[in-house]
């Protein structure tokens, strides 16, 4: 049977985008839950992996989005049971916050467009081990992962934001960037940002043009991460199935 990844989508404007086709082509089924549409975030159970997507809200906005607490609980349970988990942008901030790190809201300049990340200590990391010394990514965020959880391994940094990617334990990752996003969806985010901050319109327009110009490389680097995450999910499913068979044989 194909492994299944639970996808938590906090915002209708921030979907799986490229990751959906990539993961399905890699033999992974997807079970999407939408808490913004009153769908309940499940507990860790039958799924072989978890992805927590981004959103326009901030990671500390529990008064307006009560279900953020449920996402954190899911992340903590996944970390405790080594269920492969990838938090993207808001999702990465929720990983950091749920596991004892610190997120600050509106802290520093926004990071929007194509950004090169420097990778460190990734040779043995299951997700980033094939990514080389640097990758080009799509960024669109205003908040900061200010401190990683205790024991977390820092994997990538940018000039403006140190904590761009990290792993907690064996199989829980948080990334500040958007490996899933296509230029079409990114353009809609930039349009929303221009509406909210018209004085910043020129910078945002230039950032989008730069992202489009570099999209072939961004897409290539991001596809590697999707493939590696699918590999981790399959490995986890196989190990869990083997343990179940072994436990049955002992009875």
C-alpha positions as CSV (number, residue, x, y, z in Angstrom):
1,X,0.0,0.0,0.0
2,X,1.0,3.6,-0.6
3,X,2.0,5.7,2.4
4,X,-0.3,8.5,3.4
5,X,0.8,12.0,4.6
6,X,-1.6,14.1,6.7
7,X,-1.5,17.7,5.4
8,X,-2.7,20.4,7.8
9,X,-3.7,23.5,5.8
10,X,-4.3,26.5,8.1
11,X,-5.2,28.9,5.3
12,X,-7.1,28.5,2.0
13,X,-4.6,30.8,0.3
14,X,-1.6,28.6,1.1
15,X,-2.0,25.1,-0.3
16,X,0.3,22.2,-1.2
17,X,0.8,23.7,-4.7
18,X,3.7,21.9,-6.4
19,X,4.1,19.4,-3.5
20,X,0.8,17.8,-4.3
21,X,1.8,16.6,-7.8
22,X,5.4,15.8,-6.7
23,X,4.3,13.7,-3.7
24,X,1.6,11.8,-5.6
25,X,4.1,11.0,-8.4
26,X,6.5,9.8,-5.8
27,X,3.9,7.3,-4.6
28,X,2.5,9.2,-1.6
29,X,-1.2,9.7,-0.9
30,X,-2.4,12.9,0.8
31,X,-5.1,13.4,3.4
32,X,-5.7,17.2,3.7
33,X,-7.4,18.6,6.8
34,X,-8.5,22.3,6.8
35,X,-9.0,23.7,10.3
36,X,-10.0,27.1,8.9
37,X,-13.0,25.3,7.5
38,X,-13.8,23.8,11.0
39,X,-12.2,20.4,10.2
40,X,-10.7,18.8,13.3
41,X,-7.0,18.4,13.4
42,X,-6.5,14.7,14.2
43,X,-4.2,13.0,16.6
44,X,-1.2,11.1,15.5
45,X,-2.4,7.8,14.3
46,X,-2.7,6.0,10.9
47,X,-0.7,8.6,8.9
48,X,2.9,7.9,7.8
49,X,3.9,11.5,7.8
50,X,2.7,15.0,8.4
51,X,3.0,18.4,6.6
52,X,1.9,21.6,8.3
53,X,1.6,24.4,5.7
54,X,1.8,28.1,6.0
55,X,-0.8,30.8,6.5
56,X,-1.5,34.5,6.8
57,X,-2.0,34.3,10.5
58,X,0.9,34.3,12.9
59,X,2.0,31.3,15.0
60,X,1.0,33.0,18.3
61,X,-2.5,34.1,17.2
62,X,-4.4,31.6,19.4
63,X,-7.1,34.1,20.4
64,X,-8.4,34.3,16.8
65,X,-7.5,30.7,15.7
66,X,-8.2,28.3,18.6
67,X,-7.1,25.3,16.5
68,X,-3.4,26.5,16.5
69,X,-3.2,24.7,19.8
70,X,-4.3,21.4,18.2
71,X,-1.6,21.8,15.5
72,X,1.0,22.2,18.2
73,X,-0.3,19.1,20.0
74,X,-0.1,17.1,16.8
75,X,3.5,18.3,16.3
76,X,4.5,17.3,19.9
77,X,3.0,13.9,19.5
78,X,4.7,13.4,16.1
79,X,8.1,14.3,17.7
80,X,7.5,11.9,20.5
81,X,6.8,9.0,18.1
82,X,9.2,9.9,15.3
83,X,6.5,10.4,12.7
84,X,8.1,12.3,9.8
85,X,6.9,15.9,10.0
86,X,7.6,18.9,7.8
87,X,6.5,22.4,8.9
88,X,6.6,25.0,6.2
89,X,6.8,28.8,7.1
90,X,4.0,29.2,9.6
91,X,4.2,25.4,10.0
92,X,7.9,25.7,10.7
93,X,7.2,28.4,13.3
94,X,4.6,26.2,14.9
95,X,7.2,23.4,15.1
96,X,9.6,25.7,16.8
97,X,7.0,27.0,19.3
98,X,5.5,23.6,20.0
99,X,8.8,22.0,20.9
100,X,10.2,24.8,23.1
101,X,11.7,27.3,20.8
102,X,10.6,31.0,20.3
103,X,8.8,32.8,17.6
104,X,8.6,36.6,17.4
105,X,6.0,38.4,15.3
106,X,7.0,41.2,12.9
107,X,10.5,41.1,14.1
108,X,12.8,42.5,11.5
109,X,12.5,43.2,7.8
110,X,10.3,41.0,5.7
111,X,12.0,38.4,3.5
112,X,10.2,38.1,0.2
113,X,11.4,36.6,-3.1
114,X,14.3,34.4,-4.1
115,X,16.7,33.9,-1.3
116,X,19.9,31.8,-1.2
117,X,20.4,29.7,2.0
118,X,23.7,28.4,3.3
119,X,23.4,24.8,4.5
120,X,25.4,23.5,7.5
121,X,25.7,20.0,9.1
122,X,23.4,18.4,6.5
123,X,25.5,15.4,5.3
124,X,23.7,13.1,7.6
125,X,20.3,14.8,7.5
126,X,17.7,12.7,5.7
127,X,15.9,15.7,4.2
128,X,18.8,18.0,3.2
129,X,21.6,15.4,2.6
130,X,21.5,15.8,-1.2
131,X,21.1,19.6,-1.3
132,X,24.7,20.6,-1.4
133,X,26.3,23.7,0.4
134,X,23.5,26.1,-0.6
135,X,20.0,26.2,-2.1
136,X,17.8,28.8,-3.7
137,X,14.3,29.1,-2.2
138,X,11.1,31.1,-2.3
139,X,10.5,33.2,0.9
140,X,7.5,35.2,2.0
141,X,7.4,35.9,5.7
142,X,7.4,38.7,8.2
143,X,7.9,36.8,11.5
144,X,11.0,35.1,12.9
145,X,12.0,31.9,14.5
146,X,14.1,33.6,17.1
147,X,15.3,30.6,19.0
148,X,15.3,26.9,18.1
149,X,14.1,24.2,20.5
150,X,16.7,22.7,22.8
151,X,18.7,20.1,21.0
152,X,17.5,21.1,17.5
153,X,20.0,20.8,14.7
154,X,20.3,24.0,12.6
155,X,20.4,23.1,8.9
156,X,20.2,26.4,6.9
157,X,20.5,30.1,7.4
158,X,20.1,33.3,5.3
159,X,21.8,36.7,5.6
160,X,18.7,38.1,7.4
161,X,17.4,35.1,9.3
162,X,19.6,32.5,10.9
163,X,17.0,29.8,11.6
164,X,15.8,28.9,8.1
165,X,15.7,25.2,8.5
166,X,16.2,22.8,11.5
167,X,15.5,19.3,12.6
168,X,14.3,18.2,16.0
169,X,14.9,14.6,17.0
170,X,15.0,12.0,14.2
171,X,12.3,13.2,11.8
172,X,10.7,16.6,12.6
173,X,11.7,19.5,10.4
174,X,10.8,23.1,10.3
175,X,11.6,25.4,7.4
176,X,11.0,29.1,7.1
177,X,10.8,29.1,3.3
178,X,8.2,27.8,0.8
179,X,9.5,24.7,-1.1
180,X,6.0,24.0,-2.3
181,X,5.1,27.3,-3.9
182,X,4.7,28.0,-7.6
183,X,5.2,31.5,-9.2
184,X,1.4,31.7,-9.9
185,X,0.5,31.3,-6.2
186,X,3.4,33.5,-5.1
187,X,2.1,36.3,-7.4
188,X,-1.2,36.3,-5.5
189,X,0.7,36.6,-2.2
190,X,2.7,39.5,-3.5
191,X,-0.5,41.2,-4.7
192,X,-2.0,40.9,-1.2
193,X,1.2,42.3,0.3
194,X,1.1,45.3,-2.2
195,X,-2.5,46.0,-1.1
196,X,-1.5,45.9,2.6
197,X,1.7,48.0,2.1
198,X,1.4,50.1,-1.1
199,X,4.5,52.1,-0.2
200,X,6.4,48.8,-0.6
201,X,5.0,48.0,-4.0
202,X,8.2,48.6,-6.0
203,X,10.2,46.3,-3.9
204,X,7.6,43.6,-3.9
205,X,7.2,43.8,-7.7
206,X,11.0,43.5,-8.1
207,X,11.1,40.6,-5.7
208,X,8.5,38.7,-7.7
209,X,10.3,39.4,-11.0
210,X,13.5,38.0,-9.5
211,X,11.7,34.9,-8.2
212,X,10.3,34.2,-11.7
213,X,13.7,34.7,-13.3
214,X,15.2,32.1,-10.9
215,X,12.2,29.7,-10.7
216,X,13.9,26.9,-12.6
217,X,16.6,26.6,-9.9
218,X,14.1,27.1,-7.1
219,X,11.9,24.4,-8.5
220,X,14.8,22.0,-8.9
221,X,16.1,22.5,-5.3
222,X,12.6,22.2,-3.9
223,X,11.8,19.0,-5.8
224,X,14.8,17.3,-4.1
225,X,13.3,18.1,-0.7
226,X,10.0,16.7,-1.8
227,X,11.6,13.5,-3.0
228,X,13.7,13.1,0.2
229,X,10.6,13.7,2.4
230,X,8.8,11.0,0.5
231,X,11.7,8.7,1.0
232,X,11.6,9.4,4.8
233,X,7.9,8.7,4.9
234,X,8.3,5.4,3.0
235,X,11.1,4.3,5.3
236,X,9.0,5.1,8.4
237,X,6.0,3.2,7.0
238,X,8.2,0.2,6.2
239,X,9.7,0.2,9.7
240,X,6.3,0.4,11.3
241,X,5.0,-2.4,9.2
242,X,8.0,-4.6,10.0
243,X,7.6,-3.9,13.7
244,X,3.9,-4.8,13.5
245,X,4.7,-8.1,11.7
246,X,7.4,-8.9,14.3
247,X,5.1,-8.2,17.2
248,X,2.4,-10.5,15.6
249,X,4.9,-13.3,15.2
250,X,5.9,-13.1,18.8
251,X,2.3,-13.7,20.0
